[in-house]
């Protein structure tokens, strides 16, 4: 299971609006052609993801 799948699985336990914020942020980071959504492999990707989670 990839890190992105783990994040989404855990996010589904959150209230719907918070879950949507995480999904939108992950989609945005992915569209920006981030290498991976693996938090332990790419600190830059993690920072981008957290920025966009807070934004949404």
N, C-alpha and C positions, 0 to 999 in steps of 0.2 A: 504494500500500500504506500503510495507516494505521500509526501508531506502535505501536499495540497488536499489530498483525499482525507487525511487525518484532520486537517484544519476544518474542512467542511463538515465532517462527521461530528466533531466537537461543537462547531458553530450551530448545528441544528438543535442543540440542547438549549440555546439561548432564546429569548423572546424574538418573535418574527422580525421586528424592525432592526434589532441588533444583528441578526443573522444576515439580513439583506445588506447591511453596511459592509460586512466582511466579504460577502460575495461580490459586491460592486468593486470594492477595493482590490480584490484578487483579480477580477477581470481587467481592471485598469492597469495594474502592474503587468499582467500577462500581455496586454495589448502594446505596452511600451517595450515589448520584446525583452523582458527580464530573462536572464538565463534560466532560472528555476524558481519555483516557489518553495524551496527548501530553506527553512529558517536557519538551520545549523550550517549550511554550506555557503550562504551568501548574506553577509551582514547588510549590504546595500539593499538587497531585495527586501529583507526584513524591515529596514527603515522606511522604504517606500510603501510597503504594505501597511505599516502602522500609521504612517502619515495619512494615507487615503482612508483607512478605517476611521480615523478621527475626523477627517473631512466630511465623510458621509454621515 
